[in-house]
């Protein structure tokens, strides 16, 4: 298939592209400038220079493709509307990337027993309401094959052009800069997680097999953020990990990252990927990966 991919130079998009190319698909990838175009071209992607605000370009690329993967932003409504318009009436797949912060709380290091399954109703915190609405807009799009993949904490080394995921690299940078790895509050908050190679494999399966209107969680394990940070401290040869008070964390990382990426609980369980699509993740422990492979 000829796939148009947004976010081609990103951590998720680059991984997806690598997986698609390895299985015989041709990928045209959206990048912002010519330097990024050269970087993705080195990994077999045909670059398309533009931005998510270029509605006419997005529509034209979607119309010419056999399928579209939006991996650039989970929140850019204009881009999503342009991609839907470009695919209108074609029956072609649109894979939209969401993130499991849509079910995150504001626990700031405290635990939660709440676990979300794919049929669990979502009542997001106000900060995430727009993202949930956009996911629903995609799933309700008529005349195409819309699929929403809700990724959890993604870890692993980049499979495409150099890029980073969100949570682990931020924690590593903080630890290296200060000499002390730190978790928020008591570090008892838990996130589901998944390796980037398993993410890439699942997008390929969803492109081929997922039914219209499919929503699925992308996860293959779960860990407390305190344990993730302790693993980082051990890997970097630092002393014991320490707590960071909630207010200090917000000042250091900003509200979005501190509250919804590092201090929250985001516990989900996905059955659609394994039971309907035949996905078999090959990586199961984020702390094992940190201990063995974290650069």
C-alpha positions in Angstrom: 0.0 0.0 0.0 1.0 3.6 -0.5 0.7 5.2 2.9 0.7 8.9 3.8 2.1 9.4 7.3 2.2 12.6 9.4 4.9 13.0 12.0 7.4 11.0 9.9 10.4 12.3 11.8 8.9 11.8 15.3 9.5 8.9 17.6 6.1 7.2 17.0 5.9 8.2 13.3 9.4 7.1 12.6 8.8 3.7 14.2 5.6 3.2 12.3 7.2 4.1 9.1 10.1 1.7 9.7 7.6 -1.1 10.4 5.5 -0.4 7.3 8.6 -0.2 5.0 10.0 -3.4 6.4 6.7 -5.2 5.4 6.6 -3.8 1.9 4.6 -0.6 2.1 5.6 2.6 0.5 5.5 5.6 2.8 5.2 9.3 2.1 5.9 11.2 5.2 5.1 14.8 6.3 8.0 16.8 7.7 8.3 20.5 8.5 11.5 21.4 6.7 14.2 20.2 4.3 16.6 19.2 7.0 14.0 16.8 8.4 13.2 15.7 4.9 16.8 14.5 4.4 16.7 12.7 7.8 13.6 10.7 7.0 14.7 10.0 3.4 17.7 8.2 4.8 15.3 5.8 6.3 13.4 5.0 3.2 10.5 7.6 3.5 9.6 9.8 0.6 9.4 13.2 2.3 6.6 15.7 1.9 7.5 19.2 3.3 4.6 20.9 5.0 2.8 21.4 8.2 -0.4 20.2 9.9 -1.9 23.6 9.0 -1.6 23.0 5.2 -5.1 21.7 4.7 -5.0 21.5 0.9 -1.7 19.6 1.0 -3.1 17.1 3.6 -6.2 16.5 1.6 -4.3 16.0 -1.6 -1.9 13.5 0.0 -4.8 11.6 1.7 -6.7 11.5 -1.6 -3.7 10.0 -3.5 -2.8 7.4 -0.8 -4.1 4.0 -0.1 -4.3 4.8 3.6 -3.3 7.5 6.1 -1.6 7.3 9.5 -1.8 10.4 11.6 1.1 10.2 14.1 2.0 13.9 14.3 -0.5 15.2 16.9 -3.3 13.8 18.9 -4.8 17.3 19.3 -4.7 19.1 15.9 -8.3 19.1 14.9 -7.7 21.0 11.6 -5.3 18.3 10.4 -7.7 15.6 11.2 -10.6 17.3 9.5 -8.4 17.8 6.4 -7.4 14.1 6.3 -11.0 13.0 6.7 -12.0 15.3 3.9 -9.3 13.9 1.6 -10.4 10.3 2.3 -14.1 11.0 2.1 -16.1 8.3 0.5 -13.1 6.2 -0.4 -13.4 3.5 2.3 -9.7 3.8 2.9 -8.1 3.5 6.4 -7.3 6.5 8.6 -5.3 5.5 11.6 -5.3 8.2 14.2 -2.9 8.3 17.1 -4.2 9.1 20.6 -2.7 8.7 24.0 -3.8 7.2 27.2 -3.4 10.5 29.1 -7.1 10.7 28.1 -7.8 8.5 31.1 -5.1 10.0 33.4 -5.9 11.5 36.7 -4.2 14.2 38.8 -2.9 11.9 41.4 0.6 13.4 41.6 2.3 10.2 42.7 -0.6 8.6 44.5 -2.0 5.2 43.4 -5.3 4.4 41.9 -7.2 1.1 41.5 -9.1 2.3 38.4 -8.3 0.3 35.3 -9.8 1.2 31.9 -10.8 -1.4 29.3 -11.8 -0.5 25.7 -15.5 -0.5 26.6 -15.0 1.5 29.8 -16.7 5.0 29.4 -14.2 7.8 29.4 -14.9 11.0 31.4 -11.6 12.9 30.9 -10.1 15.6 33.0 -10.9 19.0 31.5 -7.4 19.3 30.0 -8.1 16.2 27.9 -11.7 16.7 26.9 -10.8 18.1 23.5 -8.6 15.1 22.7 -11.4 12.7 23.6 -13.8 14.6 21.4 -11.3 14.4 18.5 -10.9 10.7 18.9 -14.7 10.4 18.7 -14.8 12.6 15.6 -12.4 10.2 13.9 -14.3 7.1 14.9 -17.6 8.6 13.6 -16.2 9.7 10.3 -18.4 8.2 7.5 -17.2 6.7 4.2 -13.8 5.7 5.4 -12.2 3.0 7.7 -11.3 5.0 10.9 -9.2 3.5 13.7 -8.0 5.2 16.9 -4.9 3.7 18.5 -4.5 4.9 22.1 -0.9 4.5 23.0 0.4 4.2 26.5 3.9 5.1 27.8 6.1 4.2 24.9 9.7 3.2 25.5 12.6 1.9 23.4 15.2 3.4 21.1 14.2 5.2 17.9 13.6 3.0 14.9 13.7 5.9 12.4 15.4 9.3 12.4 16.7 10.3 15.8 13.8 11.1 18.1 12.6 10.6 21.7 9.5 9.5 23.4 8.0 11.6 26.2 8.3 10.2 29.7 11.5 8.2 30.0 13.8 10.7 28.2 12.4 13.5 30.4 13.2 11.6 33.5 16.7 10.6 32.3 17.5 14.3 31.4 16.5 15.4 34.8 18.5 12.7 36.5 21.6 13.4 34.4 21.3 17.2 34.9 21.0 17.0 38.7 22.7 13.8 39.6 19.5 12.6 41.4 16.7 10.6 39.7 13.3 11.8 41.0 9.8 10.7 40.9 6.7 12.8 41.9 5.3 12.5 45.3 5.4 8.9 46.5 5.9 7.5 43.0 3.1 5.0 43.5 1.2 6.1 40.4 1.1 3.6 37.6 1.2 3.7 33.8 0.6 1.0 31.2 3.4 0.9 28.7 4.6 -0.6 25.4 7.8 -0.9 23.3 8.1 1.1 20.1 8.8 -2.0 18.0 5.5 -3.5 19.3 3.7 -0.3 18.5 5.0 -0.3 15.0 3.9 -3.9 14.5 0.4 -3.1 15.7 -0.1 -0.2 13.4 0.7 -2.5 10.5 -1.9 -5.0 11.6 -4.5 -2.2 12.2 -3.8 -0.9 8.7 -4.6 -4.3 7.2 -7.3 -5.7 9.5 -9.0 -3.3 11.9 -12.7 -2.8 11.3 -14.2 0.7 10.8 -14.7 2.5 14.1 -12.1 0.4 16.1 -10.7 2.0 19.2 -7.9 0.1 20.9 -5.5 0.5 23.7 -1.8 -0.1 22.9 -0.2 -1.7 26.0 1.8 -4.8 27.0 2.6 -4.1 30.6 2.4 -1.7 33.6 4.7 -0.2 36.1 4.8 2.4 38.9 6.7 5.6 38.0 8.7 5.2 41.2 10.0 1.9 39.9 10.8 3.4 36.5 12.8 6.1 38.1 14.7 3.7 40.4 15.6 1.7 37.3 16.9 4.8 35.6 19.0 5.7 38.7 20.5 2.2 38.7 21.3 2.3 35.0 23.0 5.7 35.3 24.9 4.7 38.3 23.3 7.3 40.6 22.4 7.1 44.2 18.9 6.2 45.5 16.0 7.9 43.7 14.2 10.6 45.6 10.8 12.2 45.7 10.0 15.5 44.1 7.1 17.4 45.7 4.1 18.1 43.4 4.5 21.9 43.3 8.2 21.6 42.5 7.5 19.1 39.7 5.0 21.4 38.0 7.6 24.3 38.2 10.3 22.0 36.8 8.4 20.2 34.0 5.3 22.4 33.5 1.7 21.3 34.3 1.1 19.1 31.2 4.1 16.9 31.6 4.2 16.9 35.4 0.5 16.2 36.0 -0.6 14.1 33.0 2.7 12.3 31.9 4.6 11.8 35.1 2.4 12.2 38.1 -0.8 10.5 37.0 -2.2 7.0 36.8 -3.0 5.8 33.3 -3.9 2.1 33.7 -5.5 0.4 30.7 -6.0 -3.1 29.4 -6.3 -3.8 25.7 -8.0 -6.9 24.2 -8.8 -5.7 20.7 -5.2 -5.8 19.5 -4.5 -9.4 20.6 -8.0 -11.0 20.1 -9.1 -9.3 16.9 -5.8 -8.3 15.2 -3.5 -11.1 16.3 -0.9 -8.8 17.8 1.8 -10.6 19.8 4.0 -8.0 21.7 7.6 -9.1 22.1 8.6 -6.8 24.9 7.1 -7.0 28.3 9.0 -5.0 30.9 10.0 -1.3 30.8 12.3 -1.7 33.7 14.1 -4.6 32.1 14.6 -2.5 29.0 16.0 0.4 31.1 18.4 -1.9 32.9 19.7 -3.5 29.7 19.3 -1.0 26.8 18.7 2.5 28.0 21.5 4.6 26.4 
